[in-house]
Amino acid sequence: MIYFDNASTTAVLPDVAQEMYRGMLEYTGNPSSLHELGFKSEQALNKSREQVARAMGVNAKNLYFTSGGTEANNTAVIGTALAYKSRGMRVITQVTEHPSVTDSFRHLEALGFDVVYLPVDANGHIDIEELSDSVNEKTTLVSVMYVNNETGAMQDIDAVIRAAKAKSPNCKVHCDCVQAFCKHKLPAKADLISVSSHKTGGPKGVGALYIADGARVESLHFGGSQEKGLRPGTENLTGIMGFGLAAQISSQDLEQKAENVLKVKNTLLSLTSLLPDVYLNGALDSPYILNLSFTGVRGEVLLHALEADGIYTATSSACSARLKNKLKIVDLLNEGRGESALRMSFNSQNTPEEAEAVCKAILKHVPILRKFQPR
């Protein structure tokens, strides 16, 4: 099996699975309970918070656990906008955000907020000057993701922060770093940062939101004091323990891992010269994601042809792949290529040899599929 769908989810690391198993057996108490078993579980919770915070490069006291990246994004966007509603109603994002962000902004729009959706160029980048022109004194939130989940395009978050705060000093900047966490160094000056466990070799159903000192976020949930009241409900301690260890392991040797993964990506990129009518979608920013369009072939058909060979890829974000009438990010960048797009995403365990095998399979399937599918 060759797994090139790591942007959707990653396999749980063996050590992480063992840690979670140990957690289920040894940490039976509720972290909020006052007895010894509760205190022991609370210590494990705090240790995991320190591990994730260290991997992010932030202070653990500013980190809140969630059920995943989607909840972290929802809370950051909606919670911040509501918290600063009295200051202003303008909020800004970009059109190629993850659905958990764009849908949150649509919800704000329905509540009467003035929402600006910034366009992107053919490489998937926003124009910083256009962002600056969109910010006014009533702007309270700007949300721009670091690494795009479908194309790997990376935004200059430091420039985003400078532009936003130059026009509106009290504006808060949120950054969806789900695809960047444990792959790239995170933007230290963002006010809010969302990350997820299952993109880093950890379990599904766990994420975290960093909230900088001085930033206010209104809770979207009610019924408890856990996570300082921001995210009430008994913590998923076993999942959080797995998240902590996965973050600790996966955050090591980022530069070396990126160099190794780049070899995998470059091997697959050779398909643009080995086959006619194969196009790159987005920029060559992150080594971890490659999106190619094989015109004349539906991406979904090619995906299943590769699956028959034991090769697993994707056509778009798993969170939105089943939505009807979805306007794909690829079509926003290059009109008409979305139907023929194939996303391949990698982790540090993937090898150039695997990439060569995938190239061989694609070179076999695409000419055949093109014969049976009208251009």
WODAHU-V643652 format. One record per residue. N is the residue number from 0. OMEGA is omega as a letter, one per 20 degrees, with the letter a starting at -180 (* if undefined). D_CENTER is the distance of its C-alpha to the mean C-alpha in Angstrom with 1 decimal. Layout:
n: (N/N)
omega: (OMEGA/OMEGA)
d_center: (D_CENTER/D_CENTER)
This chain:
n: (0/1/2/3/4/5/6/7/8/9/10/11/12/13/14/15/16/17/18/19/20/21/22/23/24/25/26/27/28/29/30/31/32/33/34/35/36/37/38/39/40/41/42/43/44/45/46/47/48/49/50/51/52/53/54/55/56/57/58/59/60/61/62/63/64/65/66/67/68/69/70/71/72/73/74/75/76/77/78/79/80/81/82/83/84/85/86/87/88/89/90/91/92/93/94/95/96/97/98/99/100/101/102/103/104/105/106/107/108/109/110/111/112/113/114/115/116/117/118/119/120/121/122/123/124/125/126/127/128/129/130/131/132/133/134/135/136/137/138/139/140/141/142/143/144/145/146/147/148/149/150/151/152/153/154/155/156/157/158/159/160/161/162/163/164/165/166/167/168/169/170/171/172/173/174/175/176/177/178/179/180/181/182/183/184/185/186/187/188/189/190/191/192/193/194/195/196/197/198/199/200/201/202/203/204/205/206/207/208/209/210/211/212/213/214/215/216/217/218/219/220/221/222/223/224/225/226/227/228/229/230/231/232/233/234/235/236/237/238/239/240/241/242/243/244/245/246/247/248/249/250/251/252/253/254/255/256/257/258/259/260/261/262/263/264/265/266/267/268/269/270/271/272/273/274/275/276/277/278/279/280/281/282/283/284/285/286/287/288/289/290/291/292/293/294/295/296/297/298/299/300/301/302/303/304/305/306/307/308/309/310/311/312/313/314/315/316/317/318/319/320/321/322/323/324/325/326/327/328/329/330/331/332/333/334/335/336/337/338/339/340/341/342/343/344/345/346/347/348/349/350/351/352/353/354/355/356/357/358/359/360/361/362/363/364/365/366/367/368/369/370/371/372/373/374)
omega: (r/a/r/r/a/r/r/r/r/r/r/r/a/r/r/r/r/r/r/r/r/a/r/a/a/a/a/a/r/a/r/a/a/a/a/a/r/r/r/r/r/r/r/r/a/r/r/r/r/a/a/a/r/r/r/a/a/r/a/a/a/a/a/r/r/r/r/a/a/r/r/r/r/a/a/a/a/a/r/a/a/a/a/a/a/a/a/a/r/r/a/r/r/a/a/r/r/a/r/r/a/r/r/r/r/r/r/r/r/r/r/r/r/a/r/r/a/r/r/r/a/r/r/a/r/r/a/r/r/r/a/a/a/a/r/a/r/a/a/a/r/a/r/a/a/a/a/a/a/a/a/r/a/r/r/a/r/r/r/a/a/a/a/a/r/a/a/a/a/r/r/a/r/r/r/a/a/a/a/a/a/r/r/r/a/r/a/a/r/a/r/a/r/r/a/a/a/r/a/a/r/a/r/r/r/r/r/r/r/r/a/r/r/r/r/r/r/a/r/a/a/r/r/a/a/a/r/r/a/a/a/a/a/a/r/a/a/r/a/r/r/r/a/a/r/r/a/a/a/a/r/r/a/a/a/r/a/r/a/a/r/r/r/a/a/r/r/r/r/r/a/r/a/a/r/r/r/a/r/r/a/a/r/a/a/r/a/a/r/r/a/r/r/a/a/r/r/a/a/r/r/r/a/r/r/r/r/r/a/a/a/a/r/r/r/r/r/a/a/a/a/r/r/r/a/r/a/r/r/r/r/a/a/a/r/a/a/a/a/a/r/r/r/a/a/r/a/r/r/a/r/r/r/r/r/r/r/r/a/r/r/r/r/a/a/r/r/a/r/r/a/r/a/r/*)
d_center: (24.4/21.8/18.2/16.0/13.2/10.9/7.7/9.0/10.2/12.3/15.9/16.9/18.8/22.5/23.1/20.3/22.1/25.3/24.2/23.1/26.4/28.2/26.5/27.7/31.2/31.7/29.8/31.3/31.8/29.9/28.4/30.2/33.5/36.3/37.8/37.3/34.8/32.7/32.9/31.9/28.7/28.0/28.4/25.9/23.4/24.1/23.9/20.4/19.4/20.9/19.2/15.6/16.9/18.6/15.6/13.8/17.1/17.9/20.7/20.5/22.5/19.7/17.1/16.9/15.7/14.3/14.0/10.2/7.0/8.9/12.0/10.7/9.7/13.0/15.0/14.0/14.8/17.7/19.0/19.3/20.9/23.3/24.2/25.2/26.7/30.1/29.2/27.9/26.2/24.3/20.5/18.5/15.2/14.6/15.1/12.0/9.4/7.5/10.6/10.0/10.6/13.2/15.0/15.3/16.9/19.1/20.2/21.1/23.0/25.0/25.9/27.4/24.9/25.2/21.8/21.2/18.8/18.8/19.2/17.9/20.2/20.5/18.1/15.3/16.2/17.5/21.0/21.4/24.9/24.0/21.5/24.4/26.8/24.7/24.7/27.9/29.4/28.1/24.4/22.8/19.0/16.8/13.1/11.4/7.8/8.2/7.0/7.2/5.8/9.6/11.6/10.1/11.9/11.5/13.0/15.7/14.6/18.0/19.8/17.9/19.0/22.5/23.0/21.9/24.0/26.9/27.5/26.5/26.7/25.7/22.6/19.4/16.2/12.8/9.7/6.1/5.3/2.8/3.6/6.6/7.9/11.1/11.1/11.9/13.8/12.1/14.0/16.8/18.2/15.5/16.9/13.9/10.6/8.0/6.8/7.2/10.2/10.1/7.8/10.6/13.7/14.0/14.9/13.2/13.8/13.0/10.7/11.8/12.4/14.3/17.1/19.4/23.2/24.7/21.8/22.6/20.5/22.4/21.8/21.0/22.6/26.1/28.3/27.9/27.6/24.8/22.0/24.6/24.8/21.3/20.1/23.5/24.2/24.9/22.0/20.6/22.2/22.1/18.3/17.9/20.3/18.4/15.2/17.4/19.0/15.9/14.5/18.1/18.5/15.3/15.5/18.9/20.1/16.9/19.2/21.2/18.3/16.9/20.5/20.9/17.8/19.0/22.2/20.6/18.9/22.1/24.1/22.3/22.5/26.2/26.2/26.4/29.9/30.9/30.5/31.6/29.3/26.0/23.6/20.5/17.9/16.2/16.7/17.1/14.8/12.5/14.5/11.9/11.6/14.8/15.6/19.4/21.7/24.9/27.1/29.7/27.5/25.2/21.8/22.1/25.6/24.6/21.8/24.5/27.0/24.8/24.1/27.9/27.9/25.5/22.5/19.2/16.9/15.2/16.0/13.0/10.0/11.4/10.8/13.1/15.2/18.1/18.5/21.8/22.3/18.6/18.6/16.4/14.6/16.9/19.8/18.8/19.0/22.0/24.0/24.8/22.6/20.0/22.3/22.8/19.2/18.0/14.5/14.9/12.2/13.6/14.0/16.8/19.2/19.4/22.6/24.3/26.7/24.1/23.1/26.8/27.3/24.6/26.2/29.5/28.3/26.9/30.2/32.1/30.3/29.6/33.3/34.4/31.9/32.8/36.4/35.7/33.2/34.7/33.1)
